[in-house]
Amino acid sequence: MKKHLLSIRRFILRTGKKMLHLSLWWHLAAGGLLRILLAAYGIWQDANFEVSYTDIDYHVFTDAAEFVSLGMSPYERHTYRYTPLLSWILLPNICLSMHFGKVLFIAFDLLTAAMIYELLQINGHQMQTSILCCMLWLYNPLPVAVSSRGNAESIMTFLVLIILRMFAKRKIKTAAVLYGLSVHAKIYPIIYALSIYLYLELESFSKASTWYEKLKTLFRPNKDQITFVGISIATFGILTGFFFMIYGWTFLEETYLYHVSRKDTRHNFSVFFYMLYLCAEKAYISWINLSLFFPQAILVLGVSLVYFYNLSFCWFLSTVIFVTFNKVLTSQYFLWYLSILPVVLPNLRLSLSKGVFLLALWFCGQAIWLLPAYYLEFEGKNTFIYIWLAGLVFFFIQVYILRVFINCYNHTSDRKNALKKSK
């Protein structure tokens, strides 16, 4: 038995080493083929099984695109709560092929992997390290499944990473345009605003010895800060104003305001879902919804003030906090921080065994939640209390992993490197 296990281990190690020596293009091709095959399988499953492989949101996107093609508003499609830009981009779903959108989202998923590789190379990591981290995204079952099912989150993961790349190259104006676009597309990147502002005045803010001096620095913007703020606000304003002129208040309500006041009582990974479910009909539910933003805001503010000198790590922490403490949490939200994780992973002083343990713990947390969720969704059992308890377990697992990452990060040397680059 031991001989068999040793031979399997040797085989895995040899295979792993060979894969590391393959070029990035080979892995992108393999990752793309894997996603295309799954998307093709999804077409067959949709036609032959009651349970659909294609994400329900993909049908929402397509229906919205059909309304646009008829000269109508995409918000005629109930539950379409995205920028009209997405429905416009997916017009080929109507005039070309129903599957155009899936191919587009897969392409952005592969571009996300390419951005991971680029960022690691810019940060001075070895090619094999960069390819290994790129593989963690390309062969991760979650992004593979999400993009092949027709979910649009890969557009956001690409936008966030290419903004990081622009900052690494000191292309402030391009970064500002992309940032304005990303906030227009999905409001959550607004959590990166303070860290960007501080990063653009890295040396002065770091040298300030007291909080009073730091506050003075905040209100004395330099040229880069003024440029970035001006261009990003202009980009967001032009896009938002343009669609407001076409679709009016409905656009603002469905795309932005809905996400502030939404009363999503469906079961999800959020630790707050059961409370919102029980209070759904209460008069004070709106106040509860608003109050749940405070833990996120305070923690993101603290992380931005402490770790702004490294945007990748700061954004990773901010995104994990935002997702973990959000009142609605579904599987695709995990992609928001999983796409940044490969970029920060080489800077963590984390052993392989510890990393595998944390990964297994994270998946176990989801598995514990999925069991009672299955019985509620497909068997009609009243398992709300078990889902909530499982959500609590998963919440503490995510907080524990976040704590480990912060403790394993080499803050001192990274801060020195950041200061050198800013000079």
N, C-alpha and C positions, 0 to 999 in steps of 0.2 A: 504493500500500500504506500509506504514511504517513497519507494522508488518511483512509483507512478506519479506521486505528488511532485517529486523533485524534477521529473522529466517534463511535467506540465509547466512547472515554474520556469524551467530553462527555456522552454518553447515560447512562453509569454515574454520573457526577457529578451530573447533573440528577436522576436517579432517586433517588440517595442523599439529596440535599437534600430532595426531596419527602417521602421516607419519614421523615426526621427531624422534619418538621413535622406528621406525623400524630400523633394522640393515643395515649397508652399503651393505651387500650381497643382501639383499632384493631389495634395490634400483638399484643395478647393474643388477640384474635379470630382474626387471621391465623395466629398460632402454634398456637392450639388446633385450627383447621381443618386445618392441615398435619399435626398429630399424629393427628387422628381419621382423616384420609384414609389415612395410612400404616398405622394399626391395621386399618382396613377392608381395605386391600390385603393385610395379613398374614393375615387370615381366608381370603382367596382363595388365597394362596400355600400356606398350611398344608394346604388341601384338594386342591391340584393338583400340588405338588412334594414331592420326597423331603426336601429341606432345608427345615426349618421356619423361618418368620419369628419366631414367638413364642419368647421366651426360655424355656429349659428350666426356669428357676427359677419361672416363672409356673405351670407345671404342678405343680411341687412345692408352691407356695402353695395352689393350688386343691385338690390332693389332701389337704393338711393340713386345709383348711377343711371338706372332706367328712368327714374323721374326726371333727372337732369337732362337726359337725352330727349325727353318730351317737352323740354322747356319749362319744367316745373321745379319746385324746391325739393332738395333731397330730404328735407324734414317732413315731407308728406309721408315718408316711410316712418312708421311708428318705431320708436327706440333708436333712431339714428341720432347719435349725440356726439358727432365728430365734426371736424372742420369740413366745409364743403369741398375744400381742395382735394380731399381723399376721394369723394364721389366723382369729381372731375377727372382725376388721374385714372380712375377705373372705368371710364367710358368705353375702352376697348372690350370690357366684359360684355357689353351689349352689342357692339358693332363688329367685333372680331371673334372672340371666344370667351365662353363663360369661365375658362380656366386661366385667363390672362393674369388676373390678380394674384393667383397662387404663384405663378412663375415670377411675377414682380417681387412678391414678398420673399421668395426663396433667394432671388438675386440680392436683395438687401441683407438677407441673413448671411450670405457669403461675403458681401462687402463688409459686414460687421467683423467677420473673422479676419479679413484682410487688414482692417483698421487696428485690430488687436496686435497683429504682427508688426505693423508699421510703428505703433506706439512703443512697443518693446524694443524695436531696433533703434528708434530715436533715443530711447533712454539708455542705450549702450549695452543691452543684454546680448548674449551669444545667440547665433542663429538657431541652434538646436533648442535652446530655452524658449525662444520666440515661437518656434514651430510647435513645441510641446504645449505651450499655453494656448496657441491657436487651435490645437486639436481638442482642448478641453471645451471649446465652444462648438467646433465643427461636428464632433461626435457625441455631444451631450444630447441625450434623448429628449430633453425638454424643448430647447430651441428647434431641434429637428422636427418634433411633432407639431409645435405651434405654427411654424412657418408653412409646413406642408398641409396643415388643416385650413390655411387661409386667414390667419390672424395677422394684422398689420403692425404688430409691435416691433418687427425687425426694422421698420423705417425709423422708429424712435431710437433703437439701440445704435443704429448706424449714425444718426444725427449727433447723438451725445458723444460718440467716440471720435467722429471727425472734428467736432468742436475741440476736443482735447488735443487732437493732432495739430490743429491750427494754432492753439496756444503754445504747444511744444515748438512749433516753427516760428513763433512770434508774429503770426499773421492775424493781427488784432481785428482788422476791418472785416476779413472773411469770417472770422470766428463770430463777430457781432451779427453779421447777416444770418448766419446759420443758427445762432442762438435765438434771434428774434423769430425765425421760422419754426424752430423746435417748440418754443413756448406757444406760438400760435397753433401748432399742430396738436399739442397735448400739454396742458398747463403745468404739469409736474416739474419740468426743468427749471421753473422759477425758484426752486429751492437752492439752486446753484448760484444765484445772483450775488449774494454777499461774498462768497468765497472768491468769485471772479473779481469783484471790485477790490478786495484786499490783495489778491494775487497780483494785480496790476500796479500795486504800490507796495510790493513785497519788502523792499529794503527799508523804506521809511517806517512802515508799520512795525517791522521786526525790531528796529532800533529804538522805537519808543519804549521807554522804561516804565512809565506809569499809564494807568487807564485813561487819565486825563489827556496825556499826550497822544494816546492812540485815538481817542475821540476827536481830537483836533485834526489828526491825520485823515480821518474819515471824511471830514467836511472841507478838506483842501484837495480836491481831485487834481490829478496830474493830466497830462495830455492824453495818455492811453486810456485812462478812465473815462474822460469826457468823450473821446472818440467811440469807445465801446458802448457806453450808455446811450449816446445819441443815435448811433447806427442801429443798435438792437431795438430800441424803442420805435425808431422810424420804420424798421422792417415789420415789426409786430403791428404797428399802427396802420401801415399801408394795407397789409393783408386783411387785418380785421375790419378796417374801415371799408375796404372794397366789398367784402362779403356782407357787411352790414347794409350797405347801399342796395344790394341785390335782394337780400333775404330778411332784412329788418331785425326786430327784436327777437324773433323766433331763433335766429342764428345765435345771438348772445345767450339766450336762455338755455337752449339745448346744448350748446358747445361748452359753455363756461359756468353759468350760474347754476345749472342743474347739479353739477358735481359738488357744489358747496352745500346745497340743501337736500340732496338726494336722500330718500328714505329706503335704502336697499335692505329689505328684511329677509331676502333669500339667504340660505346658509352659504357661508364662505369661510375662508381661513381666518378672518379677522376675529380678534379676541372680543370685539365689541358687538358682534352680529346678534347674539342672543338678547342682549340688553335692548338693542334697537328693535328687534322682533317683538319683544314684550311691551315696548313703549310706543309701538307704531301708531296707535290711535290716540295717544295722549296729546294734550294741547301744548305741552312743553317740549315735544320731540325736536322742534327746530332749534331750541336752545341747546339741547343735548348734542345735536349734529355739529353745531358751531363750536361747542366746548371741546369736542374731540380733536379739534385742530391744534389746541394749545400744547399738548405733549409733543407733537411733531415739531411745531414751530420752535419751542424752547430748545429741544435737543438738537435740531438742525442748526439753530443759531449758535449753540455752544460748539458744535463740531466745526462750523465754518470759521469761528474765531480762533480755534486752536490749530486746525490742520490745513488752513488755506494755502500754505506754502507748497503743498503737493496736491494739485487739483484732482488727480486720479484717485488717490486714497481718500481725500475729503469727499469727493462725489460718491465714492463707493459707500462710505459710512453714512452720508446724508441720505442716500437712496435706500439703504437697508433700514434705517430708522423710519423714513417716510412710509415705506411699504409695510414694515412690521407693525407700526402703530396706526395704520390707516383703518378707517371704518369699513372699507370694502377691500377684500384681498382675494384675488383669484390667481390661478397658476401663471397667467401671462405676465402678471406684475413682477414675478420673480426674475424675469428676463431683464428688467431694468437694472438690477444690480449684478446679476450673473454675467452680463456682458462686460462689466467693468472689472470683475474679479480676476480674470486672467492677466490683466494689466498690472495689478498690484501684487499678485501672488509671488513673483520672484523676490519681492522685497520683504516678504514675511519670513521670520526665522522659525519655520515650522517644519518639523520632521515629517517624513512620508507617512509613518504610522499614525501620527496625530492628525494629519490631513485626511487620511482615509477614515479615521474614526469620526471626525467632524462631518464629513460627507455622508457617512452611513447614518449618523445621528439626525442630520437634516432630512434625509429621505425617510427615515423611520417616523419622524414627526409628521410627515405628510401621510404616510401609510396609516398611522393611528387615526388620523382624521378621516381618511377616505372610507374606512370600514363603516362607521355609523352613517356617513353621508350617503353611501351606497344604499343602505337599508331604508333611509328616508326617501331617497330619490326614486328608487326602483321597486322597493318592497312596500312602501307606504307606511313604514313603522314610525312611531313617534320617538325619534332618537335625538331630539333637539338638545337635551341636557348633555348627552354623550358627545355630540358634536362640539358643544361649547367647552366641555372639559378637555377634549382633544385639542381644540384651538388654544386653550391655556397652555397645555404641554408644548405645543409647537411654538407658541409665543416665547416661552422661557428658553426653548432650545435655540431660537434665533438670537435672543439676547445674550445667551451664553457664548455662542459662536462669535458674535460681534465683540464681546469682551476679550476673547482669546486673540482675535485678530489685532485688536488695539494693543494688547500686551506684547504680541509677537512682532510688532512693526518696529523697525529701526528708526526712531524719530530723530535722534541727534544727528546722525550722518546724513540723513535725507534732508534735514533742514539746512545743513551746511552746503550741500550740493545745490539746493534751490537758490540759496543766496549767491553762490558763485555764478550761476547761470543768469541771474537777474542783473549782474553788474556789467 
